């Protein structure tokens, strides 16, 4: 992995068949697109730990990383990123998913993910989540 490529970890948080999704702010890269919580890994930080930290910082929700769903290098206009998507579960067993989480994140059923506009690198993950929801239901 090249030193000039940012490492980013994303927490794909699932509970009751719904996923935690926010919208990128106007002053961020890829404004207006849907996103899972996540961000740049600190120097020496494992991706799973980063995904959990970023989720807590962005949403106030403490999660546990269960497994890596997908990893890729994606080249955006603002530069290349090494991305790792981690399936995470909330530490708190009972959540009211009818209410939004902190900072504008909300719970979205798996089937509704396809109606949202995510950054291009998320597309394989969205397909995987929708396919998994079909196999469960």
Secondary structure by P-SEA (a helix, b strand, c coil): ccccbbbbbbbbcccccbbbbbbbccccccccccccccccccccccaaaaaaaaaaacccbbbbbccccbbbbbbccccccbbbbbbccccccccccccccccbbbbbcccccccccccccaaaaaaaaaaaaaaac
